Amino acid sequence: QVQLVESGGDLAQPGGSLRLACAVSGTTFSVDGMGWFRRAPGQQRILVAAISSGGNTNYADSVKGRFTISRDNAKNMVYLQMDRLNPEDTAVYYCDTVPWGNYWGQGTQVTVSS
């Protein structure tokens, strides 16, 4: 049974930073691609960052240069460092494994507001 548990969401000020974490269990983590999705109120869930088993990364244009995805295979953890946050980053953030869409966790709320 694959389980994904997100944490680290909080209230942040515009221009601030947060670091999200995802604890993964029940899968062959070291050979799986991982990603972070987000869903803003009234909008669809979109992929914002992805990392391959080998460490190659891709980002949505909206977060390039501001967000960094990383993974620690020894700890079965995936992280999302979010810098220079803006209100448009407000969303529930979810981690997931390739293939996408089968093992959604509860997500973690990120709110960017002054």
BAFI-3210 file (N, C-alpha, C; in Angstrom, 3 decimals, decimal comma, padded with zeros to 6 digits):
// residues 114
n [1|2|3|4|5|6|7|8|9|10|11|12|13|14|15|16|17|18|19|20|21|22|23|24|25|26|27|28|29|30|31|32|33|34|35|36|37|38|39|40|41|42|43|44|45|46|47|48|49|50|51|52|53|54|55|56|57|58|59|60|61|62|63|64|65|66|67|68|69|70|71|72|73|74|75|76|77|78|79|80|81|82|83|84|85|86|87|88|89|90|91|92|93|94|95|96|97|98|99|100|101|102|103|104|105|106|107|108|109|110|111|112|113|114]
n.u [000,831|000,733|001,653|001,442|002,503|002,141|003,714|004,487|003,235|002,030|001,162|002,479|004,303|004,129|006,949|008,259|009,439|008,944|009,317|008,342|007,588|007,508|006,662|007,227|005,919|005,636|006,315|008,674|010,722|013,251|013,506|011,458|009,881|009,079|006,778|005,466|002,280|-000,251|-003,336|-005,319|-007,997|-011,049|-009,811|-008,068|-005,964|-002,532|000,685|003,609|006,300|008,778|010,758|013,114|014,071|016,791|017,425|016,954|015,203|012,082|010,051|007,033|006,325|005,469|006,734|009,415|012,761|012,092|011,121|012,370|012,743|013,611|015,112|015,536|016,711|017,578|016,071|013,502|012,120|010,699|011,146|010,070|011,352|010,335|010,668|010,561|007,760|004,459|001,086|-000,324|000,667|-000,781|-002,397|-003,468|-000,995|000,300|002,120|003,285|003,694|005,183|003,383|001,259|-001,477|-002,686|-002,309|-003,022|-002,377|-003,336|-002,559|-001,060|-001,661|-000,822|-000,629|-000,343|-000,078|-000,380]
n.v [-001,173|002,074|005,026|008,492|011,243|014,510|017,486|020,596|022,822|026,173|029,455|032,069|035,063|037,318|037,015|035,436|032,211|028,650|025,223|022,232|018,829|015,374|012,263|009,012|005,775|002,231|001,763|001,302|003,425|004,494|004,116|005,436|008,139|011,341|013,894|017,218|018,529|021,081|022,536|025,160|027,124|026,385|025,592|023,361|020,545|020,888|020,019|021,106|020,678|018,212|015,271|012,959|009,492|009,564|012,150|014,263|017,270|019,056|021,943|023,814|026,733|028,857|028,606|028,334|028,983|029,801|027,691|024,584|021,215|018,265|015,142|012,543|009,612|007,723|008,265|008,064|010,414|013,365|016,715|020,136|023,110|026,342|029,510|033,113|033,518|034,137|035,496|033,976|031,458|030,251|027,398|023,955|021,610|018,672|015,608|013,107|010,016|008,665|006,424|009,304|010,186|008,085|007,745|009,796|011,827|013,571|016,159|019,441|022,601|025,659|029,014|032,208|035,336|038,697]
n.w [000,000|-001,022|000,565|001,081|002,755|003,360|004,602|006,275|005,212|005,619|006,846|005,017|004,339|001,518|-000,584|001,206|002,483|002,369|003,291|002,079|002,892|002,047|003,076|002,090|001,660|001,080|-001,576|-004,294|-003,769|-004,523|-007,255|-008,430|-010,139|-008,780|-007,739|-007,151|-006,802|-007,054|-005,931|-006,340|-004,895|-006,469|-008,828|-011,112|-010,294|-010,652|-011,961|-010,461|-009,980|-010,674|-010,192|-011,294|-010,806|-011,044|-010,400|-012,172|-012,926|-013,399|-013,906|-013,519|-015,456|-013,881|-011,442|-011,830|-011,002|-008,487|-006,905|-005,634|-006,142|-004,407|-003,391|-000,969|-001,026|000,813|003,035|002,147|001,339|-000,077|-001,060|-001,209|-001,725|-001,349|-002,424|-002,398|-002,327|-003,573|-003,578|-005,479|-005,202|-003,274|-002,222|-001,931|-001,476|-002,920|-002,894|-005,218|-007,018|-009,990|-012,046|-012,336|-010,145|-008,688|-005,932|-004,047|-001,224|001,800|001,446|001,961|003,287|001,852|002,412|001,227|002,256|003,408]
ca.u [000,000|001,501|001,176|002,130|002,116|002,730|003,788|005,260|002,440|001,835|000,927|003,710|004,150|004,702|008,397|008,794|009,827|008,491|009,861|007,402|008,168|006,620|007,145|006,717|006,059|004,881|006,704|010,118|010,949|014,507|013,407|010,246|009,805|008,229|006,386|004,584|001,137|-001,010|-004,690|-005,841|-009,457|-011,791|-008,979|-007,636|-004,670|-001,497|002,036|004,490|007,696|008,964|012,140|013,259|014,854|018,176|017,626|016,605|014,047|011,297|009,205|006,086|006,868|005,077|007,565|010,825|013,623|011,648|010,917|013,356|012,359|014,739|014,722|016,508|016,300|017,882|015,014|012,206|011,532|010,738|011,013|009,860|011,758|009,594|011,207|009,918|006,354|003,498|-000,268|-000,761|001,136|-001,730|-003,007|-003,125|000,100|000,316|003,167|002,791|004,695|004,889|002,464|000,497|-002,918|-003,216|-002,032|-003,084|-002,480|-004,232|-002,054|-000,721|-002,127|000,087|-001,341|000,577|-000,867|000,135]
ca.v [000,000|003,309|006,115|009,754|012,140|015,827|018,353|021,810|023,952|027,173|030,810|032,778|036,394|037,470|037,096|034,506|030,864|027,472|023,957|021,136|017,501|014,265|010,958|008,003|004,387|001,258|001,733|001,250|004,854|004,886|004,006|006,126|009,569|011,976|015,236|018,035|019,151|021,984|022,851|026,396|027,089|026,485|025,270|021,980|020,195|020,970|019,632|022,259|020,252|016,770|014,824|011,573|008,665|009,967|013,509|015,286|018,030|019,901|022,860|024,667|028,064|029,766|028,452|028,222|029,957|030,059|026,425|023,538|019,892|017,400|013,877|011,843|008,221|006,981|008,538|008,004|011,737|014,330|018,055|021,263|024,395|027,396|030,825|034,258|033,161|035,177|035,019|032,985|030,151|029,727|026,172|022,720|020,960|017,223|014,886|011,934|009,211|008,249|007,270|010,237|010,148|006,890|007,630|011,116|011,964|014,621|017,457|020,401|023,921|026,796|030,268|033,336|036,529|039,619]
ca.w [000,000|-001,124|001,396|000,891|003,835|003,154|005,763|006,105|004,779|006,658|006,376|004,718|003,773|000,178|-000,556|002,174|002,083|003,082|002,821|002,217|002,934|001,746|003,507|001,174|002,072|000,316|-002,974|-004,549|-003,863|-005,156|-008,707|-008,855|-010,273|-007,780|-008,099|-006,329|-007,440|-006,202|-006,344|-005,788|-004,787|-007,710|-009,977|-011,231|-009,740|-011,665|-011,580|-010,375|-009,959|-010,754|-010,117|-011,688|-009,893|-011,172|-009,937|-013,146|-012,462|-014,283|-013,165|-014,217|-015,695|-012,820|-010,250|-012,196|-010,363|-007,122|-006,202|-005,876|-005,680|-004,111|-002,784|-000,153|-001,194|002,028|004,000|001,465|001,488|-001,162|-000,512|-002,103|-001,181|-002,012|-002,098|-003,056|-002,465|-003,885|-003,273|-006,461|-004,765|-002,296|-002,728|-001,240|-002,181|-002,824|-003,595|-005,923|-007,689|-011,359|-012,814|-011,511|-009,946|-008,038|-004,504|-003,415|000,219|002,272|001,042|002,996|002,874|001,803|002,256|001,115|002,489|004,400]
c.u [000,884|000,850|002,068|001,611|002,877|002,724|004,551|004,478|002,144|001,385|002,275|003,389|004,673|006,203|009,054|009,078|009,164|009,192|008,854|008,147|007,098|007,297|006,446|006,937|005,266|005,199|008,219|010,609|012,171|014,466|012,171|010,486|008,825|007,888|005,554|003,525|000,537|-002,383|-005,145|-007,360|-010,132|-011,021|-008,578|-006,277|-003,636|-000,154|002,921|005,961|007,767|010,443|012,187|014,040|016,326|018,462|017,379|015,297|013,379|010,342|008,197|006,676|006,593|005,977|009,050|011,640|013,259|011,520|012,008|012,854|013,621|014,232|015,878|016,087|016,555|016,784|013,614|011,435|011,688|010,446|010,697|010,225|011,100|010,106|010,472|008,450|005,505|002,088|-000,796|-000,266|000,208|-002,481|-002,781|-002,089|000,117|001,579|002,578|003,959|004,232|004,473|001,556|-000,933|-003,504|-003,166|-002,031|-003,168|-003,445|-003,813|-001,722|-001,008|-001,011|-000,743|-000,337|-000,247|-000,170|-000,852]
c.v [001,248|004,368|007,331|010,729|013,446|016,626|019,621|023,014|024,889|028,465|031,482|034,147|036,434|037,720|036,131|033,139|029,817|026,261|022,853|019,812|016,462|012,977|009,882|006,617|003,494|001,186|001,639|002,657|005,220|004,828|004,707|007,608|010,131|013,389|015,909|018,666|020,180|022,238|024,099|026,321|027,288|026,135|023,802|021,782|020,189|020,539|020,863|021,883|018,744|016,449|013,343|010,806|009,048|011,403|014,604|015,954|018,799|020,725|023,525|026,061|029,020|029,697|028,342|029,349|030,261|028,793|025,438|022,226|019,071|016,120|013,297|010,383|007,382|007,133|008,405|009,312|012,543|015,696|019,051|022,535|025,489|028,742|031,898|033,971|034,379|034,632|033,969|031,582|029,522|028,541|025,064|021,996|019,467|016,668|013,648|011,235|008,864|006,779|008,098|009,783|008,978|006,908|008,967|011,009|013,080|016,005|018,329|021,805|024,945|028,040|031,403|034,609|037,403|039,844]
c.w [000,000|-000,247|001,204|001,939|003,679|004,453|005,397|005,629|005,936|006,013|006,177|004,151|002,345|000,258|000,403|001,597|002,960|002,490|003,121|002,201|002,650|002,168|002,694|001,756|001,131|-001,162|-003,086|-004,821|-004,695|-006,675|-009,262|-009,068|-009,256|-008,232|-007,035|-007,214|-006,502|-006,805|-005,601|-005,736|-006,137|-008,961|-009,980|-010,567|-010,862|-011,088|-011,568|-010,390|-009,989|-010,710|-010,450|-010,641|-009,907|-010,799|-010,961|-012,743|-013,583|-013,440|-014,079|-014,361|-014,538|-011,592|-010,564|-011,574|-008,930|-006,286|-006,581|-005,297|-005,452|-003,472|-002,000|-000,168|000,056|003,072|003,422|001,627|000,205|-000,567|-001,613|-001,356|-002,000|-001,516|-002,887|-003,355|-002,809|-003,638|-004,241|-006,139|-003,732|-002,886|-001,709|-002,090|-001,873|-003,463|-004,233|-006,593|-009,093|-011,359|-011,914|-011,291|-009,193|-006,520|-003,775|-001,902|000,583|001,810|002,240|002,473|002,951|001,539|002,279|001,182|003,515|005,526]
res [q|v|q|l|v|e|s|g|g|d|l|a|q|p|g|g|s|l|r|l|a|c|a|v|s|g|t|t|f|s|v|d|g|m|g|w|f|r|r|a|p|g|q|q|r|i|l|v|a|a|i|s|s|g|g|n|t|n|y|a|d|s|v|k|g|r|f|t|i|s|r|d|n|a|k|n|m|v|y|l|q|m|d|r|l|n|p|e|d|t|a|v|y|y|c|d|t|v|p|w|g|n|y|w|g|q|g|t|q|v|t|v|s|s]
***
